[in-house]
Amino acid sequence: MSDTAMALPADDSDIKRMSFEEALASLERIVSDLERGDVQLEHSIRIYERGEKLKSHCDRLLSAAEDKVEKIKLSRAGKPTGTEPLDPA
């Protein structure tokens, strides 16, 4: 059994403090547990719900990171002249 199948926090407040990498790793463990199919139904529902929260958290963190990414503008001579949004709307 993985860490996910053994014990979960009483609530999901720990998710908010997770880095993208931590949340993604936790989500991958949940997917693995669910794919194996040896988790009791009630626990499967609980970890699926936690997985949904982890996915939302990852989506928020990824969106925030994308908003921060900027493209460096270069002059004709190839010198940096500033930045602009990576994907201007």
C-alpha positions as CSV (number, residue, x, y, z in Angstrom):
1,M,0.0,0.0,0.0
2,S,1.2,3.5,-0.8
3,D,1.3,6.4,1.6
4,T,-2.1,7.6,0.2
5,A,-3.8,4.3,1.0
6,M,-2.5,4.3,4.6
7,A,-3.4,7.6,6.0
8,L,-4.8,11.0,4.9
9,P,-5.0,14.2,6.9
10,A,-8.4,14.8,8.5
11,D,-9.0,17.7,6.1
12,D,-7.2,18.9,3.0
13,S,-5.8,22.1,4.4
14,D,-2.2,20.8,3.8
15,I,-2.8,21.1,0.1
16,K,-2.6,24.9,0.2
17,R,0.9,24.7,1.5
18,M,2.2,22.2,-1.1
19,S,4.5,23.2,-3.9
20,F,3.5,22.3,-7.4
21,E,5.9,19.3,-7.3
22,E,4.6,18.0,-4.0
23,A,1.0,18.3,-5.1
24,L,1.7,16.6,-8.4
25,A,3.5,13.7,-6.7
26,S,0.6,13.2,-4.3
27,L,-1.8,13.3,-7.2
28,E,0.2,10.7,-9.0
29,R,0.1,8.4,-5.9
30,I,-3.6,8.7,-5.8
31,V,-4.0,7.9,-9.5
32,S,-1.8,4.8,-9.0
33,D,-3.8,3.7,-6.0
34,L,-7.1,4.1,-7.9
35,E,-5.7,2.3,-11.0
36,R,-4.6,-0.7,-8.9
37,G,-8.2,-1.1,-7.7
38,D,-7.3,-2.6,-4.3
39,V,-8.6,0.4,-2.3
40,Q,-11.9,0.0,-0.5
41,L,-14.8,2.0,-2.0
42,E,-15.2,4.5,0.8
43,H,-11.5,5.3,0.8
44,S,-11.5,5.4,-3.0
45,I,-14.1,8.2,-2.9
46,R,-12.1,10.1,-0.3
47,I,-8.8,10.0,-2.2
48,Y,-10.6,10.8,-5.5
49,E,-12.0,13.9,-3.8
50,R,-8.5,14.8,-2.5
51,G,-7.2,14.2,-6.0
52,E,-9.7,16.8,-7.4
53,K,-8.4,19.3,-4.9
54,L,-4.8,18.5,-5.7
55,K,-5.5,19.0,-9.4
56,S,-7.2,22.4,-8.8
57,H,-4.2,23.4,-6.7
58,C,-1.8,22.4,-9.4
59,D,-3.8,24.3,-12.0
60,R,-3.8,27.4,-9.9
61,L,0.0,27.2,-9.3
62,L,0.7,26.5,-13.0
63,S,-1.5,29.5,-14.1
64,A,0.2,31.8,-11.6
65,A,3.6,30.7,-12.9
66,E,2.5,31.2,-16.5
67,D,1.4,34.7,-15.7
68,K,4.9,35.5,-14.4
69,V,6.7,34.2,-17.4
70,E,7.9,37.0,-19.7
71,K,9.6,37.0,-23.1
72,I,12.8,39.1,-23.4
73,K,12.6,41.6,-26.2
74,L,15.7,42.1,-28.3
75,S,16.8,45.0,-30.4
76,R,17.8,44.5,-34.1
77,A,21.3,44.2,-32.8
78,G,20.3,41.3,-30.5
79,K,20.6,43.4,-27.3
80,P,17.9,42.9,-24.6
81,T,15.6,45.9,-24.5
82,G,13.0,44.8,-22.0
83,T,10.3,42.3,-21.5
84,E,6.8,41.6,-22.7
85,P,4.2,39.0,-21.8
86,L,5.0,35.6,-23.2
87,D,1.5,35.1,-24.7
88,P,0.0,38.6,-25.2
89,A,-3.8,38.5,-25.2
